[in-house]
Amino acid sequence: MPGVRTLGEVVEHDGPLAEGPLREIAAGIADALARVHAIGLVHGRLGPDQVLITPYGPRVTGFAGRAGDTAGDPAQDVLAFANLITFAGGGTSPPGLRPLLRLCLDPDPDQRPTAVDLDRVLTPRPPVLVLPPPVRDTADVPREAVAQDPPTGRGSTRRRLLV
């Protein structure tokens, strides 16, 4: 497919990614992992050759199977995610991603963030909708409308002849 390369090919050909593009790729991968984890699946072997860089953003391929099978578990996917992003950054974590990746690399799988946590941190979201205060049930309107006499003009009520 023209314009599509694996993340491994991109890093090999173009070198390590800068923080901005790396963050976009990380957000796309986190979104994919969050979606598959939500339905009980895991990737199981996330690496540079399983991420396609397309004109529409990153696409994750090669999902292994159900969580708990020999494929692994969501915490292993999060660890693999951190290793993958570190690889794409040239072996070091960019300063803006370093705290998040450090959490993902925690030796205790129960202390690692979930893919949903990663997605929330990495994917910009619009501000929460703030609704105006509730409108009162009644308005200050008179119950009966009072009609007033129409205004009258000044002067004679006799018509004038136009010539």
C-alpha positions as CSV (number, residue, x, y, z in Angstrom):
1,M,0.0,0.0,0.0
2,P,1.6,3.3,-1.0
3,G,2.5,5.6,1.9
4,V,2.2,2.8,4.5
5,R,5.3,1.5,6.4
6,T,5.7,-0.3,9.6
7,L,6.9,1.7,12.6
8,G,10.1,-0.4,12.4
9,E,10.7,0.7,8.8
10,V,10.0,4.4,9.7
11,V,12.6,4.4,12.5
12,E,15.1,2.4,10.4
13,H,14.8,4.7,7.4
14,D,14.1,8.1,9.0
15,G,15.6,7.7,12.5
16,P,14.1,8.2,15.9
17,L,10.8,10.2,16.0
18,A,10.5,13.6,17.6
19,E,8.2,14.0,20.6
20,G,5.2,15.4,18.6
21,P,4.9,12.6,16.1
22,L,5.8,10.0,18.7
23,R,3.0,11.3,20.9
24,E,0.5,11.0,18.0
25,I,1.6,7.4,17.3
26,A,1.5,6.5,21.0
27,A,-2.1,7.9,21.2
28,G,-3.2,5.8,18.3
29,I,-1.7,2.7,19.7
30,A,-3.2,3.4,23.2
31,D,-6.6,3.8,21.6
32,A,-6.3,0.5,19.7
33,L,-5.2,-1.3,22.9
34,A,-8.0,0.2,25.0
35,R,-10.6,-0.9,22.4
36,V,-9.4,-4.5,22.2
37,H,-8.9,-4.8,26.0
38,A,-12.4,-3.6,26.4
39,I,-13.7,-6.7,24.5
40,G,-11.4,-9.1,26.3
41,L,-8.7,-9.4,23.7
42,V,-5.0,-8.7,24.0
43,H,-2.3,-8.0,21.4
44,G,0.3,-10.3,22.9
45,R,3.2,-9.4,20.7
46,L,3.1,-5.6,20.2
47,G,6.3,-4.5,18.4
48,P,7.5,-2.1,15.6
49,D,6.4,-4.5,12.8
50,Q,2.8,-4.7,14.1
51,V,2.2,-0.9,13.9
52,L,1.5,0.4,10.4
53,I,2.1,4.2,9.9
54,T,-0.6,5.3,7.4
55,P,-1.7,8.7,6.1
56,Y,-4.7,8.2,8.5
57,G,-2.6,7.6,11.6
58,P,-1.1,4.4,13.2
59,R,-2.9,1.1,12.7
60,V,-2.1,-1.9,15.0
61,T,-2.1,-5.3,13.4
62,G,-1.5,-8.9,14.5
63,F,-3.7,-9.3,17.6
64,A,-3.1,-12.6,19.3
65,G,-6.2,-13.6,21.2
66,R,-8.2,-13.5,24.4
67,A,-6.7,-12.2,27.6
68,G,-5.6,-15.0,29.9
69,D,-4.8,-17.4,27.0
70,T,-1.1,-18.0,26.1
71,A,-1.3,-14.6,24.3
72,G,-0.7,-12.7,27.5
73,D,-2.6,-10.1,29.4
74,P,-3.4,-6.4,29.2
75,A,-0.5,-5.5,31.6
76,Q,2.0,-7.2,29.2
77,D,0.5,-5.1,26.3
78,V,1.1,-2.0,28.4
79,L,4.7,-3.0,29.1
80,A,5.2,-3.7,25.4
81,F,3.7,-0.3,24.5
82,A,6.3,1.4,26.7
83,N,9.1,-0.5,25.1
84,L,7.8,0.2,21.6
85,I,7.5,4.0,22.2
86,T,10.9,4.0,23.8
87,F,12.3,2.2,20.7
88,A,10.6,4.7,18.3
89,G,12.1,7.6,20.3
90,G,15.6,6.2,19.7
91,G,16.0,4.3,22.9
92,T,15.1,7.1,25.3
93,S,11.8,8.5,26.4
94,P,11.0,12.1,25.4
95,P,10.6,14.4,28.4
96,G,6.9,14.9,27.9
97,L,6.3,11.1,27.8
98,R,8.8,10.0,30.4
99,P,6.6,10.0,33.5
100,L,3.9,8.0,31.7
101,L,6.3,5.5,30.2
102,R,8.0,5.0,33.6
103,L,4.6,4.0,35.0
104,C,4.1,1.5,32.1
105,L,7.5,-0.1,32.9
106,D,6.7,-0.8,36.5
107,P,7.9,-4.3,37.4
108,D,4.6,-5.0,39.2
109,P,1.9,-5.5,36.5
110,D,-0.8,-4.4,38.9
111,Q,0.8,-1.0,39.3
112,R,0.9,-0.3,35.5
113,P,-1.7,2.0,34.0
114,T,-4.4,0.4,31.8
115,A,-4.7,1.0,28.1
116,V,-7.7,3.2,28.9
117,D,-5.5,5.3,31.2
118,L,-3.0,5.7,28.5
119,D,-5.6,6.7,26.0
120,R,-7.1,9.3,28.4
121,V,-3.6,10.8,28.9
122,L,-2.5,10.8,25.3
123,T,-5.7,11.6,23.4
124,P,-6.7,15.2,23.5
125,R,-10.4,15.6,24.5
126,P,-12.6,18.6,24.1
127,P,-13.5,20.3,27.3
128,V,-16.4,18.9,29.2
129,L,-19.7,20.5,28.3
130,V,-20.8,23.0,30.9
131,L,-24.5,23.6,30.9
132,P,-26.0,26.9,32.0
133,P,-27.9,27.0,35.3
134,P,-31.4,25.6,35.0
135,V,-34.2,27.9,33.9
136,R,-36.9,28.7,36.4
137,D,-40.3,27.1,35.7
138,T,-42.0,30.4,35.6
139,A,-41.2,33.7,34.2
140,D,-42.1,37.2,35.4
141,V,-44.9,37.7,32.8
142,P,-48.3,39.1,33.8
143,R,-51.0,36.5,33.7
144,E,-53.4,38.8,31.8
145,A,-52.4,41.0,28.9
146,V,-53.9,44.4,29.1
147,A,-54.5,46.1,25.8
148,Q,-54.1,49.8,25.6
149,D,-55.9,52.2,23.3
150,P,-53.9,52.8,20.1
151,P,-52.2,56.1,19.9
152,T,-54.0,58.9,18.2
153,G,-52.5,61.6,16.0
154,R,-52.6,65.3,16.9
155,G,-54.7,67.8,15.1
156,S,-57.9,67.7,13.1
157,T,-59.6,64.5,12.3
158,R,-60.7,65.9,9.0
159,R,-59.1,64.6,5.9
160,R,-57.3,66.9,3.7
161,L,-57.6,66.8,-0.1
162,L,-54.4,66.1,-1.9
163,V,-54.0,68.0,-5.2
